[in-house]
Amino acid sequence: MSEQRQHPRMQLHLRAAVFVAGSREPIKGQTVEVSISGAGILTDVALRIGQQYRLILEFFNAATNSKQYLETQIEVVHCSLVGNISQFRCGVKFVQPSADFKTKIGKLIRG
């Protein structure tokens, strides 16, 4: 299997909330790696491959000493059960992320 990612992913653990269209109930998760174009997310529920969802990421901004949130649409590229932790590892790509989203994700990745 060849590498199809356009941008390298960096380890980054952020709280994640994934929403099915029309739902207010989040599927809770956590990123394990993030790039400018996508992420690897662990969830307790399998996300459907090819399905689009709304994603909200939570991170701590040391400059303002507060939690901040980033939101974008995602499309699930793959999702499989990780047996030793009984969670699903889902690879997602960001769908038309805003310039602000890309800038903030870029800063988080670079540390």
Gaussian input, Z-matrix of N, CA and C with variables (Angstrom, degrees):
# hf/3-21g

backbone

0 1
 N
 C     1     B1
 C     2     B2     1     A1
 N     3     B3     2     A2     1     D1
 C     4     B4     3     A3     2     D2
 C     5     B5     4     A4     3     D3
 N     6     B6     5     A5     4     D4
 C     7     B7     6     A6     5     D5
 C     8     B8     7     A7     6     D6
 N     9     B9     8     A8     7     D7
 C    10    B10     9     A9     8     D8
 C    11    B11    10    A10     9     D9
 N    12    B12    11    A11    10    D10
 C    13    B13    12    A12    11    D11
 C    14    B14    13    A13    12    D12
 N    15    B15    14    A14    13    D13
 C    16    B16    15    A15    14    D14
 C    17    B17    16    A16    15    D15
 N    18    B18    17    A17    16    D16
 C    19    B19    18    A18    17    D17
 C    20    B20    19    A19    18    D18
 N    21    B21    20    A20    19    D19
 C    22    B22    21    A21    20    D20
 C    23    B23    22    A22    21    D21
 N    24    B24    23    A23    22    D22
 C    25    B25    24    A24    23    D23
 C    26    B26    25    A25    24    D24
 N    27    B27    26    A26    25    D25
 C    28    B28    27    A27    26    D26
 C    29    B29    28    A28    27    D27
 N    30    B30    29    A29    28    D28
 C    31    B31    30    A30    29    D29
 C    32    B32    31    A31    30    D30
 N    33    B33    32    A32    31    D31
 C    34    B34    33    A33    32    D32
 C    35    B35    34    A34    33    D33
 N    36    B36    35    A35    34    D34
 C    37    B37    36    A36    35    D35
 C    38    B38    37    A37    36    D36
 N    39    B39    38    A38    37    D37
 C    40    B40    39    A39    38    D38
 C    41    B41    40    A40    39    D39
 N    42    B42    41    A41    40    D40
 C    43    B43    42    A42    41    D41
 C    44    B44    43    A43    42    D42
 N    45    B45    44    A44    43    D43
 C    46    B46    45    A45    44    D44
 C    47    B47    46    A46    45    D45
 N    48    B48    47    A47    46    D46
 C    49    B49    48    A48    47    D47
 C    50    B50    49    A49    48    D48
 N    51    B51    50    A50    49    D49
 C    52    B52    51    A51    50    D50
 C    53    B53    52    A52    51    D51
 N    54    B54    53    A53    52    D52
 C    55    B55    54    A54    53    D53
 C    56    B56    55    A55    54    D54
 N    57    B57    56    A56    55    D55
 C    58    B58    57    A57    56    D56
 C    59    B59    58    A58    57    D57
 N    60    B60    59    A59    58    D58
 C    61    B61    60    A60    59    D59
 C    62    B62    61    A61    60    D60
 N    63    B63    62    A62    61    D61
 C    64    B64    63    A63    62    D62
 C    65    B65    64    A64    63    D63
 N    66    B66    65    A65    64    D64
 C    67    B67    66    A66    65    D65
 C    68    B68    67    A67    66    D66
 N    69    B69    68    A68    67    D67
 C    70    B70    69    A69    68    D68
 C    71    B71    70    A70    69    D69
 N    72    B72    71    A71    70    D70
 C    73    B73    72    A72    71    D71
 C    74    B74    73    A73    72    D72
 N    75    B75    74    A74    73    D73
 C    76    B76    75    A75    74    D74
 C    77    B77    76    A76    75    D75
 N    78    B78    77    A77    76    D76
 C    79    B79    78    A78    77    D77
 C    80    B80    79    A79    78    D78
 N    81    B81    80    A80    79    D79
 C    82    B82    81    A81    80    D80
 C    83    B83    82    A82    81    D81
 N    84    B84    83    A83    82    D82
 C    85    B85    84    A84    83    D83
 C    86    B86    85    A85    84    D84
 N    87    B87    86    A86    85    D85
 C    88    B88    87    A87    86    D86
 C    89    B89    88    A88    87    D87
 N    90    B90    89    A89    88    D88
 C    91    B91    90    A90    89    D89
 C    92    B92    91    A91    90    D90
 N    93    B93    92    A92    91    D91
 C    94    B94    93    A93    92    D92
 C    95    B95    94    A94    93    D93
 N    96    B96    95    A95    94    D94
 C    97    B97    96    A96    95    D95
 C    98    B98    97    A97    96    D96
 N    99    B99    98    A98    97    D97
 C   100   B100    99    A99    98    D98
 C   101   B101   100   A100    99    D99
 N   102   B102   101   A101   100   D100
 C   103   B103   102   A102   101   D101
 C   104   B104   103   A103   102   D102
 N   105   B105   104   A104   103   D103
 C   106   B106   105   A105   104   D104
 C   107   B107   106   A106   105   D105
 N   108   B108   107   A107   106   D106
 C   109   B109   108   A108   107   D107
 C   110   B110   109   A109   108   D108
 N   111   B111   110   A110   109   D109
 C   112   B112   111   A111   110   D110
 C   113   B113   112   A112   111   D111
 N   114   B114   113   A113   112   D112
 C   115   B115   114   A114   113   D113
 C   116   B116   115   A115   114   D114
 N   117   B117   116   A116   115   D115
 C   118   B118   117   A117   116   D116
 C   119   B119   118   A118   117   D117
 N   120   B120   119   A119   118   D118
 C   121   B121   120   A120   119   D119
 C   122   B122   121   A121   120   D120
 N   123   B123   122   A122   121   D121
 C   124   B124   123   A123   122   D122
 C   125   B125   124   A124   123   D123
 N   126   B126   125   A125   124   D124
 C   127   B127   126   A126   125   D125
 C   128   B128   127   A127   126   D126
 N   129   B129   128   A128   127   D127
 C   130   B130   129   A129   128   D128
 C   131   B131   130   A130   129   D129
 N   132   B132   131   A131   130   D130
 C   133   B133   132   A132   131   D131
 C   134   B134   133   A133   132   D132
 N   135   B135   134   A134   133   D133
 C   136   B136   135   A135   134   D134
 C   137   B137   136   A136   135   D135
 N   138   B138   137   A137   136   D136
 C   139   B139   138   A138   137   D137
 C   140   B140   139   A139   138   D138
 N   141   B141   140   A140   139   D139
 C   142   B142   141   A141   140   D140
 C   143   B143   142   A142   141   D141
 N   144   B144   143   A143   142   D142
 C   145   B145   144   A144   143   D143
 C   146   B146   145   A145   144   D144
 N   147   B147   146   A146   145   D145
 C   148   B148   147   A147   146   D146
 C   149   B149   148   A148   147   D147
 N   150   B150   149   A149   148   D148
 C   151   B151   150   A150   149   D149
 C   152   B152   151   A151   150   D150
 N   153   B153   152   A152   151   D151
 C   154   B154   153   A153   152   D152
 C   155   B155   154   A154   153   D153
 N   156   B156   155   A155   154   D154
 C   157   B157   156   A156   155   D155
 C   158   B158   157   A157   156   D156
 N   159   B159   158   A158   157   D157
 C   160   B160   159   A159   158   D158
 C   161   B161   160   A160   159   D159
 N   162   B162   161   A161   160   D160
 C   163   B163   162   A162   161   D161
 C   164   B164   163   A163   162   D162
 N   165   B165   164   A164   163   D163
 C   166   B166   165   A165   164   D164
 C   167   B167   166   A166   165   D165
 N   168   B168   167   A167   166   D166
 C   169   B169   168   A168   167   D167
 C   170   B170   169   A169   168   D168
 N   171   B171   170   A170   169   D169
 C   172   B172   171   A171   170   D170
 C   173   B173   172   A172   171   D171
 N   174   B174   173   A173   172   D172
 C   175   B175   174   A174   173   D173
 C   176   B176   175   A175   174   D174
 N   177   B177   176   A176   175   D175
 C   178   B178   177   A177   176   D176
 C   179   B179   178   A178   177   D177
 N   180   B180   179   A179   178   D178
 C   181   B181   180   A180   179   D179
 C   182   B182   181   A181   180   D180
 N   183   B183   182   A182   181   D181
 C   184   B184   183   A183   182   D182
 C   185   B185   184   A184   183   D183
 N   186   B186   185   A185   184   D184
 C   187   B187   186   A186   185   D185
 C   188   B188   187   A187   186   D186
 N   189   B189   188   A188   187   D187
 C   190   B190   189   A189   188   D188
 C   191   B191   190   A190   189   D189
 N   192   B192   191   A191   190   D190
 C   193   B193   192   A192   191   D191
 C   194   B194   193   A193   192   D192
 N   195   B195   194   A194   193   D193
 C   196   B196   195   A195   194   D194
 C   197   B197   196   A196   195   D195
 N   198   B198   197   A197   196   D196
 C   199   B199   198   A198   197   D197
 C   200   B200   199   A199   198   D198
 N   201   B201   200   A200   199   D199
 C   202   B202   201   A201   200   D200
 C   203   B203   202   A202   201   D201
 N   204   B204   203   A203   202   D202
 C   205   B205   204   A204   203   D203
 C   206   B206   205   A205   204   D204
 N   207   B207   206   A206   205   D205
 C   208   B208   207   A207   206   D206
 C   209   B209   208   A208   207   D207
 N   210   B210   209   A209   208   D208
 C   211   B211   210   A210   209   D209
 C   212   B212   211   A211   210   D210
 N   213   B213   212   A212   211   D211
 C   214   B214   213   A213   212   D212
 C   215   B215   214   A214   213   D213
 N   216   B216   215   A215   214   D214
 C   217   B217   216   A216   215   D215
 C   218   B218   217   A217   216   D216
 N   219   B219   218   A218   217   D217
 C   220   B220   219   A219   218   D218
 C   221   B221   220   A220   219   D219
 N   222   B222   221   A221   220   D220
 C   223   B223   222   A222   221   D221
 C   224   B224   223   A223   222   D222
 N   225   B225   224   A224   223   D223
 C   226   B226   225   A225   224   D224
 C   227   B227   226   A226   225   D225
 N   228   B228   227   A227   226   D226
 C   229   B229   228   A228   227   D227
 C   230   B230   229   A229   228   D228
 N   231   B231   230   A230   229   D229
 C   232   B232   231   A231   230   D230
 C   233   B233   232   A232   231   D231
 N   234   B234   233   A233   232   D232
 C   235   B235   234   A234   233   D233
 C   236   B236   235   A235   234   D234
 N   237   B237   236   A236   235   D235
 C   238   B238   237   A237   236   D236
 C   239   B239   238   A238   237   D237
 N   240   B240   239   A239   238   D238
 C   241   B241   240   A240   239   D239
 C   242   B242   241   A241   240   D240
 N   243   B243   242   A242   241   D241
 C   244   B244   243   A243   242   D242
 C   245   B245   244   A244   243   D243
 N   246   B246   245   A245   244   D244
 C   247   B247   246   A246   245   D245
 C   248   B248   247   A247   246   D246
 N   249   B249   248   A248   247   D247
 C   250   B250   249   A249   248   D248
 C   251   B251   250   A250   249   D249
 N   252   B252   251   A251   250   D250
 C   253   B253   252   A252   251   D251
 C   254   B254   253   A253   252   D252
 N   255   B255   254   A254   253   D253
 C   256   B256   255   A255   254   D254
 C   257   B257   256   A256   255   D255
 N   258   B258   257   A257   256   D256
 C   259   B259   258   A258   257   D257
 C   260   B260   259   A259   258   D258
 N   261   B261   260   A260   259   D259
 C   262   B262   261   A261   260   D260
 C   263   B263   262   A262   261   D261
 N   264   B264   263   A263   262   D262
 C   265   B265   264   A264   263   D263
 C   266   B266   265   A265   264   D264
 N   267   B267   266   A266   265   D265
 C   268   B268   267   A267   266   D266
 C   269   B269   268   A268   267   D267
 N   270   B270   269   A269   268   D268
 C   271   B271   270   A270   269   D269
 C   272   B272   271   A271   270   D270
 N   273   B273   272   A272   271   D271
 C   274   B274   273   A273   272   D272
 C   275   B275   274   A274   273   D273
 N   276   B276   275   A275   274   D274
 C   277   B277   276   A276   275   D275
 C   278   B278   277   A277   276   D276
 N   279   B279   278   A278   277   D277
 C   280   B280   279   A279   278   D278
 C   281   B281   280   A280   279   D279
 N   282   B282   281   A281   280   D280
 C   283   B283   282   A282   281   D281
 C   284   B284   283   A283   282   D282
 N   285   B285   284   A284   283   D283
 C   286   B286   285   A285   284   D284
 C   287   B287   286   A286   285   D285
 N   288   B288   287   A287   286   D286
 C   289   B289   288   A288   287   D287
 C   290   B290   289   A289   288   D288
 N   291   B291   290   A290   289   D289
 C   292   B292   291   A291   290   D290
 C   293   B293   292   A292   291   D291
 N   294   B294   293   A293   292   D292
 C   295   B295   294   A294   293   D293
 C   296   B296   295   A295   294   D294
 N   297   B297   296   A296   295   D295
 C   298   B298   297   A297   296   D296
 C   299   B299   298   A298   297   D297
 N   300   B300   299   A299   298   D298
 C   301   B301   300   A300   299   D299
 C   302   B302   301   A301   300   D300
 N   303   B303   302   A302   301   D301
 C   304   B304   303   A303   302   D302
 C   305   B305   304   A304   303   D303
 N   306   B306   305   A305   304   D304
 C   307   B307   306   A306   305   D305
 C   308   B308   307   A307   306   D306
 N   309   B309   308   A308   307   D307
 C   310   B310   309   A309   308   D308
 C   311   B311   310   A310   309   D309
 N   312   B312   311   A311   310   D310
 C   313   B313   312   A312   311   D311
 C   314   B314   313   A313   312   D312
 N   315   B315   314   A314   313   D313
 C   316   B316   315   A315   314   D314
 C   317   B317   316   A316   315   D315
 N   318   B318   317   A317   316   D316
 C   319   B319   318   A318   317   D317
 C   320   B320   319   A319   318   D318
 N   321   B321   320   A320   319   D319
 C   322   B322   321   A321   320   D320
 C   323   B323   322   A322   321   D321
 N   324   B324   323   A323   322   D322
 C   325   B325   324   A324   323   D323
 C   326   B326   325   A325   324   D324
 N   327   B327   326   A326   325   D325
 C   328   B328   327   A327   326   D326
 C   329   B329   328   A328   327   D327
 N   330   B330   329   A329   328   D328
 C   331   B331   330   A330   329   D329
 C   332   B332   331   A331   330   D330

   B1=1.4491
   B2=1.5279
   B3=1.3099
   B4=1.4584
   B5=1.5294
   B6=1.3010
   B7=1.4612
   B8=1.5264
   B9=1.3412
   B10=1.4564
   B11=1.5216
   B12=1.3066
   B13=1.4610
   B14=1.5215
   B15=1.3342
   B16=1.4603
   B17=1.5185
   B18=1.3330
   B19=1.4638
   B20=1.5260
   B21=1.3163
   B22=1.4680
   B23=1.5241
   B24=1.3144
   B25=1.4657
   B26=1.5127
   B27=1.3307
   B28=1.4632
   B29=1.5232
   B30=1.3294
   B31=1.4605
   B32=1.5189
   B33=1.3127
   B34=1.4596
   B35=1.5208
   B36=1.3248
   B37=1.4569
   B38=1.5208
   B39=1.3368
   B40=1.4566
   B41=1.5225
   B42=1.3320
   B43=1.4608
   B44=1.5135
   B45=1.3298
   B46=1.4581
   B47=1.5212
   B48=1.3138
   B49=1.4641
   B50=1.5193
   B51=1.3311
   B52=1.4585
   B53=1.5270
   B54=1.3323
   B55=1.4594
   B56=1.5187
   B57=1.3400
   B58=1.4562
   B59=1.5242
   B60=1.3277
   B61=1.4685
   B62=1.5276
   B63=1.3269
   B64=1.4571
   B65=1.5168
   B66=1.3230
   B67=1.4637
   B68=1.5209
   B69=1.3218
   B70=1.4653
   B71=1.5217
   B72=1.3300
   B73=1.4632
   B74=1.5224
   B75=1.3299
   B76=1.4688
   B77=1.5268
   B78=1.3128
   B79=1.4569
   B80=1.5216
   B81=1.3232
   B82=1.4678
   B83=1.5173
   B84=1.3428
   B85=1.4476
   B86=1.5162
   B87=1.3253
   B88=1.4604
   B89=1.5237
   B90=1.3346
   B91=1.4563
   B92=1.5263
   B93=1.3111
   B94=1.4605
   B95=1.5197
   B96=1.3320
   B97=1.4589
   B98=1.5237
   B99=1.3301
   B100=1.4618
   B101=1.5239
   B102=1.3237
   B103=1.4594
   B104=1.5193
   B105=1.2996
   B106=1.4586
   B107=1.5324
   B108=1.3500
   B109=1.4616
   B110=1.5266
   B111=1.3432
   B112=1.4604
   B113=1.5079
   B114=1.3364
   B115=1.4640
   B116=1.5222
   B117=1.3155
   B118=1.4568
   B119=1.5187
   B120=1.3274
   B121=1.4633
   B122=1.5221
   B123=1.3385
   B124=1.4593
   B125=1.5165
   B126=1.3450
   B127=1.4600
   B128=1.5254
   B129=1.3342
   B130=1.4623
   B131=1.5216
   B132=1.3242
   B133=1.4607
   B134=1.5278
   B135=1.3197
   B136=1.4659
   B137=1.5270
   B138=1.3324
   B139=1.4579
   B140=1.5286
   B141=1.3201
   B142=1.4623
   B143=1.5256
   B144=1.3204
   B145=1.4669
   B146=1.5287
   B147=1.3388
   B148=1.4524
   B149=1.5227
   B150=1.3305
   B151=1.4695
   B152=1.5220
   B153=1.3309
   B154=1.4628
   B155=1.5220
   B156=1.3248
   B157=1.4570
   B158=1.5303
   B159=1.3217
   B160=1.4658
   B161=1.5257
   B162=1.3270
   B163=1.4617
   B164=1.5226
   B165=1.3235
   B166=1.4593
   B167=1.5262
   B168=1.3306
   B169=1.4670
   B170=1.5215
   B171=1.3189
   B172=1.4635
   B173=1.5253
   B174=1.3318
   B175=1.4597
   B176=1.5187
   B177=1.3165
   B178=1.4596
   B179=1.5173
   B180=1.3210
   B181=1.4577
   B182=1.5258
   B183=1.3192
   B184=1.4660
   B185=1.5296
   B186=1.3249
   B187=1.4690
   B188=1.5255
   B189=1.3287
   B190=1.4701
   B191=1.5195
   B192=1.3421
   B193=1.4627
   B194=1.5306
   B195=1.3421
   B196=1.4646
   B197=1.5243
   B198=1.3388
   B199=1.4587
   B200=1.5152
   B201=1.3413
   B202=1.4558
   B203=1.5201
   B204=1.3154
   B205=1.4592
   B206=1.5228
   B207=1.3193
   B208=1.4570
   B209=1.5198
   B210=1.3279
   B211=1.4576
   B212=1.5246
   B213=1.3324
   B214=1.4634
   B215=1.5200
   B216=1.3079
   B217=1.4584
   B218=1.5293
   B219=1.3345
   B220=1.4627
   B221=1.5231
   B222=1.3249
   B223=1.4567
   B224=1.5197
   B225=1.3214
   B226=1.4609
   B227=1.5273
   B228=1.3267
   B229=1.4594
   B230=1.5305
   B231=1.3273
   B232=1.4642
   B233=1.5193
   B234=1.3220
   B235=1.4674
   B236=1.5217
   B237=1.3258
   B238=1.4571
   B239=1.5279
   B240=1.3134
   B241=1.4589
   B242=1.5243
   B243=1.3296
   B244=1.4599
   B245=1.5218
   B246=1.3206
   B247=1.4543
   B248=1.5130
   B249=1.3322
   B250=1.4668
   B251=1.5252
   B252=1.3470
   B253=1.4679
   B254=1.5318
   B255=1.3395
   B256=1.4652
   B257=1.5261
   B258=1.3320
   B259=1.4504
   B260=1.5211
   B261=1.3140
   B262=1.4530
   B263=1.5179
   B264=1.3104
   B265=1.4686
   B266=1.5232
   B267=1.3208
   B268=1.4637
   B269=1.5220
   B270=1.3202
   B271=1.4561
   B272=1.5155
   B273=1.3258
   B274=1.4676
   B275=1.5196
   B276=1.3177
   B277=1.4631
   B278=1.5216
   B279=1.3255
   B280=1.4524
   B281=1.5243
   B282=1.3263
   B283=1.4565
   B284=1.5295
   B285=1.3024
   B286=1.4670
   B287=1.5382
   B288=1.3480
   B289=1.4698
   B290=1.5228
   B291=1.3215
   B292=1.4684
   B293=1.5269
   B294=1.3151
   B295=1.4674
   B296=1.5284
   B297=1.3259
   B298=1.4602
   B299=1.5320
   B300=1.3336
   B301=1.4610
   B302=1.5274
   B303=1.3326
   B304=1.4706
   B305=1.5285
   B306=1.3188
   B307=1.4757
   B308=1.5286
   B309=1.3309
   B310=1.4753
   B311=1.5158
   B312=1.3285
   B313=1.4715
   B314=1.5230
   B315=1.3217
   B316=1.4672
   B317=1.5140
   B318=1.3284
   B319=1.4759
   B320=1.5310
   B321=1.3263
   B322=1.4739
   B323=1.5153
   B324=1.3153
   B325=1.4623
   B326=1.5328
   B327=1.3328
   B328=1.4709
   B329=1.5220
   B330=1.3215
   B331=1.4636
   B332=1.4575
   A1=108.98
   A2=116.76
   A3=120.38
   A4=111.35
   A5=115.28
   A6=122.11
   A7=108.91
   A8=117.19
   A9=121.09
   A10=112.53
   A11=118.11
   A12=121.06
   A13=110.31
   A14=114.94
   A15=120.17
   A16=111.62
   A17=116.74
   A18=121.31
   A19=109.45
   A20=117.50
   A21=120.04
   A22=110.92
   A23=115.72
   A24=121.35
   A25=110.04
   A26=114.62
   A27=121.79
   A28=108.24
   A29=116.60
   A30=119.51
   A31=108.80
   A32=115.60
   A33=120.97
   A34=107.17
   A35=116.29
   A36=121.80
   A37=109.61
   A38=114.66
   A39=122.19
   A40=108.82
   A41=116.71
   A42=119.62
   A43=108.13
   A44=115.62
   A45=120.99
   A46=110.17
   A47=115.51
   A48=122.38
   A49=106.71
   A50=115.95
   A51=122.50
   A52=107.23
   A53=116.29
   A54=120.95
   A55=111.09
   A56=115.82
   A57=122.21
   A58=106.35
   A59=117.59
   A60=121.61
   A61=110.57
   A62=115.77
   A63=121.96
   A64=115.29
   A65=118.09
   A66=121.29
   A67=111.37
   A68=115.47
   A69=120.95
   A70=111.89
   A71=115.80
   A72=121.25
   A73=110.00
   A74=117.76
   A75=118.67
   A76=112.70
   A77=113.91
   A78=121.02
   A79=103.36
   A80=116.74
   A81=120.20
   A82=110.38
   A83=114.40
   A84=119.41
   A85=111.79
   A86=114.37
   A87=121.48
   A88=108.14
   A89=115.63
   A90=118.37
   A91=109.08
   A92=115.58
   A93=120.66
   A94=110.22
   A95=114.91
   A96=121.12
   A97=108.14
   A98=114.58
   A99=119.92
   A100=109.15
   A101=116.05
   A102=121.78
   A103=107.33
   A104=116.02
   A105=121.05
   A106=110.73
   A107=117.27
   A108=120.11
   A109=115.72
   A110=117.66
   A111=119.05
   A112=112.42
   A113=114.80
   A114=119.73
   A115=110.84
   A116=114.19
   A117=122.34
   A118=106.40
   A119=116.88
   A120=121.61
   A121=109.46
   A122=116.13
   A123=121.85
   A124=108.53
   A125=116.64
   A126=121.93
   A127=109.15
   A128=116.06
   A129=120.53
   A130=111.80
   A131=116.32
   A132=123.18
   A133=108.66
   A134=117.23
   A135=120.86
   A136=109.64
   A137=115.87
   A138=121.27
   A139=107.76
   A140=116.87
   A141=121.34
   A142=111.31
   A143=116.23
   A144=122.08
   A145=108.76
   A146=115.40
   A147=121.64
   A148=113.85
   A149=117.21
   A150=122.66
   A151=110.14
   A152=116.21
   A153=120.31
   A154=109.72
   A155=115.02
   A156=123.54
   A157=108.72
   A158=115.61
   A159=121.33
   A160=106.41
   A161=116.84
   A162=123.01
   A163=110.12
   A164=115.92
   A165=121.38
   A166=107.44
   A167=115.63
   A168=122.50
   A169=109.42
   A170=116.46
   A171=121.55
   A172=108.93
   A173=115.77
   A174=119.78
   A175=109.29
   A176=115.84
   A177=121.78
   A178=108.96
   A179=116.11
   A180=121.99
   A181=107.98
   A182=116.61
   A183=121.48
   A184=111.81
   A185=117.07
   A186=120.42
   A187=111.65
   A188=116.88
   A189=120.50
   A190=112.16
   A191=116.31
   A192=122.22
   A193=111.16
   A194=115.33
   A195=119.15
   A196=111.20
   A197=114.52
   A198=119.85
   A199=108.62
   A200=115.58
   A201=120.89
   A202=108.30
   A203=114.94
   A204=120.34
   A205=110.48
   A206=114.69
   A207=122.61
   A208=107.71
   A209=116.43
   A210=120.35
   A211=110.53
   A212=115.46
   A213=121.38
   A214=109.33
   A215=116.07
   A216=122.33
   A217=107.98
   A218=116.17
   A219=121.84
   A220=109.42
   A221=114.42
   A222=121.28
   A223=107.41
   A224=116.76
   A225=121.76
   A226=109.23
   A227=115.70
   A228=122.62
   A229=110.63
   A230=116.43
   A231=121.24
   A232=109.11
   A233=115.47
   A234=120.23
   A235=107.97
   A236=116.34
   A237=119.55
   A238=110.43
   A239=114.95
   A240=121.82
   A241=109.96
   A242=115.24
   A243=121.44
   A244=105.63
   A245=116.54
   A246=121.92
   A247=116.21
   A248=117.25
   A249=118.72
   A250=112.74
   A251=117.70
   A252=119.24
   A253=111.28
   A254=117.28
   A255=123.36
   A256=112.88
   A257=115.75
   A258=121.80
   A259=108.14
   A260=114.98
   A261=120.98
   A262=109.37
   A263=115.30
   A264=120.37
   A265=106.52
   A266=114.59
   A267=120.69
   A268=109.64
   A269=115.45
   A270=121.31
   A271=108.24
   A272=116.23
   A273=120.47
   A274=110.12
   A275=114.80
   A276=119.06
   A277=107.66
   A278=115.74
   A279=121.28
   A280=108.50
   A281=117.27
   A282=122.95
   A283=108.72
   A284=116.16
   A285=124.16
   A286=112.81
   A287=116.58
   A288=118.70
   A289=111.03
   A290=115.84
   A291=120.49
   A292=110.03
   A293=115.70
   A294=120.93
   A295=109.91
   A296=117.14
   A297=121.81
   A298=110.48
   A299=116.55
   A300=121.33
   A301=109.96
   A302=116.77
   A303=120.85
   A304=111.44
   A305=116.54
   A306=120.92
   A307=110.10
   A308=116.34
   A309=120.00
   A310=112.15
   A311=118.01
   A312=120.75
   A313=108.94
   A314=117.12
   A315=120.90
   A316=112.06
   A317=116.94
   A318=121.43
   A319=110.60
   A320=117.51
   A321=120.35
   A322=111.14
   A323=117.23
   A324=121.52
   A325=110.82
   A326=115.42
   A327=119.27
   A328=112.21
   A329=116.37
   A330=120.33
   A331=111.29
   D1=128.00
   D2=-177.91
   D3=-92.06
   D4=154.12
   D5=178.43
   D6=-70.37
   D7=124.86
   D8=-178.75
   D9=-110.95
   D10=-1.41
   D11=-179.50
   D12=-72.37
   D13=139.26
   D14=177.22
   D15=-84.95
   D16=-26.19
   D17=-177.09
   D18=-128.69
   D19=136.72
   D20=179.16
   D21=-65.69
   D22=144.59
   D23=177.95
   D24=-96.88
   D25=145.74
   D26=177.53
   D27=-115.62
   D28=146.64
   D29=175.62
   D30=-63.44
   D31=126.78
   D32=179.55
   D33=-157.86
   D34=119.99
   D35=-177.28
   D36=-103.99
   D37=107.21
   D38=178.89
   D39=-125.16
   D40=144.20
   D41=172.62
   D42=-66.84
   D43=140.69
   D44=-177.65
   D45=-131.92
   D46=144.11
   D47=172.31
   D48=-126.24
   D49=125.17
   D50=-178.09
   D51=-112.56
   D52=131.63
   D53=-177.04
   D54=-121.46
   D55=130.68
   D56=171.10
   D57=-74.21
   D58=144.16
   D59=179.80
   D60=-50.93
   D61=129.61
   D62=178.38
   D63=83.58
   D64=-3.79
   D65=-178.66
   D66=-102.39
   D67=145.93
   D68=174.75
   D69=-104.10
   D70=-5.43
   D71=179.43
   D72=-89.62
   D73=117.42
   D74=-178.38
   D75=-78.69
   D76=149.88
   D77=164.31
   D78=-92.51
   D79=115.04
   D80=-175.62
   D81=-79.54
   D82=144.18
   D83=179.99
   D84=-158.06
   D85=-175.17
   D86=178.00
   D87=-148.16
   D88=134.79
   D89=175.72
   D90=-73.55
   D91=149.34
   D92=173.40
   D93=-114.21
   D94=-23.89
   D95=176.44
   D96=-156.12
   D97=150.39
   D98=-176.35
   D99=-143.00
   D100=144.95
   D101=170.66
   D102=-130.88
   D103=-179.07
   D104=178.88
   D105=-68.13
   D106=-19.15
   D107=-175.33
   D108=-116.02
   D109=-5.63
   D110=-178.76
   D111=-176.74
   D112=-173.90
   D113=-176.78
   D114=-155.51
   D115=161.27
   D116=168.36
   D117=-106.69
   D118=127.41
   D119=-174.95
   D120=-127.43
   D121=137.26
   D122=172.21
   D123=-97.68
   D124=131.37
   D125=177.51
   D126=-136.61
   D127=162.70
   D128=175.39
   D129=-85.52
   D130=-12.69
   D131=-177.30
   D132=-121.26
   D133=138.70
   D134=177.58
   D135=-70.01
   D136=132.20
   D137=173.80
   D138=-92.67
   D139=142.65
   D140=-176.26
   D141=-76.03
   D142=127.25
   D143=177.99
   D144=-62.47
   D145=133.29
   D146=-179.11
   D147=88.09
   D148=-14.00
   D149=-179.39
   D150=-79.71
   D151=145.14
   D152=173.31
   D153=-100.59
   D154=144.44
   D155=-179.88
   D156=-137.22
   D157=165.33
   D158=171.49
   D159=-96.75
   D160=134.13
   D161=-178.33
   D162=-119.24
   D163=132.68
   D164=172.14
   D165=-121.87
   D166=126.02
   D167=178.02
   D168=-107.40
   D169=139.88
   D170=177.96
   D171=-111.00
   D172=134.04
   D173=176.29
   D174=-143.22
   D175=159.87
   D176=179.72
   D177=-97.24
   D178=125.93
   D179=178.22
   D180=-98.84
   D181=106.89
   D182=-177.57
   D183=-64.84
   D184=-31.55
   D185=-178.57
   D186=-64.71
   D187=-36.72
   D188=179.90
   D189=-104.01
   D190=-2.79
   D191=-179.52
   D192=55.10
   D193=45.58
   D194=-177.94
   D195=-151.08
   D196=162.25
   D197=174.10
   D198=-78.14
   D199=144.19
   D200=175.36
   D201=-132.83
   D202=164.09
   D203=-174.27
   D204=-132.53
   D205=143.09
   D206=175.10
   D207=-121.98
   D208=139.48
   D209=-177.79
   D210=-131.31
   D211=139.49
   D212=175.27
   D213=-160.03
   D214=168.54
   D215=172.86
   D216=-86.99
   D217=147.11
   D218=176.64
   D219=-130.50
   D220=158.58
   D221=170.28
   D222=-125.75
   D223=133.24
   D224=-177.86
   D225=-80.02
   D226=125.83
   D227=-179.34
   D228=-96.44
   D229=-39.97
   D230=175.74
   D231=-153.24
   D232=158.44
   D233=178.59
   D234=-157.82
   D235=125.50
   D236=-179.71
   D237=-145.07
   D238=152.55
   D239=-179.93
   D240=-75.16
   D241=131.78
   D242=174.58
   D243=-100.98
   D244=106.29
   D245=-170.14
   D246=-61.62
   D247=-39.47
   D248=-174.01
   D249=-72.84
   D250=-14.76
   D251=177.86
   D252=-122.46
   D253=1.08
   D254=178.21
   D255=50.70
   D256=43.42
   D257=173.92
   D258=-131.88
   D259=166.46
   D260=177.24
   D261=-99.27
   D262=133.61
   D263=174.92
   D264=-103.24
   D265=116.93
   D266=-175.53
   D267=-116.24
   D268=130.64
   D269=173.72
   D270=-95.34
   D271=126.92
   D272=-177.90
   D273=-127.31
   D274=151.79
   D275=172.14
   D276=-114.57
   D277=144.97
   D278=178.64
   D279=-75.95
   D280=134.06
   D281=-178.71
   D282=-103.13
   D283=112.32
   D284=179.71
   D285=45.21
   D286=57.49
   D287=178.39
   D288=-66.10
   D289=147.27
   D290=179.10
   D291=-68.91
   D292=162.86
   D293=176.97
   D294=-61.47
   D295=-38.88
   D296=178.68
   D297=-62.37
   D298=-43.63
   D299=178.58
   D300=-59.97
   D301=-48.33
   D302=-179.22
   D303=-60.94
   D304=-41.35
   D305=-179.76
   D306=-63.17
   D307=-48.06
   D308=-177.58
   D309=-67.83
   D310=-40.57
   D311=176.86
   D312=-62.94
   D313=-43.18
   D314=178.34
   D315=-56.84
   D316=-42.92
   D317=179.08
   D318=-66.10
   D319=-40.26
   D320=179.17
   D321=-64.92
   D322=-39.99
   D323=-178.67
   D324=-66.54
   D325=-41.45
   D326=-178.82
   D327=-76.39
   D328=-12.75
   D329=177.73
   D330=81.54

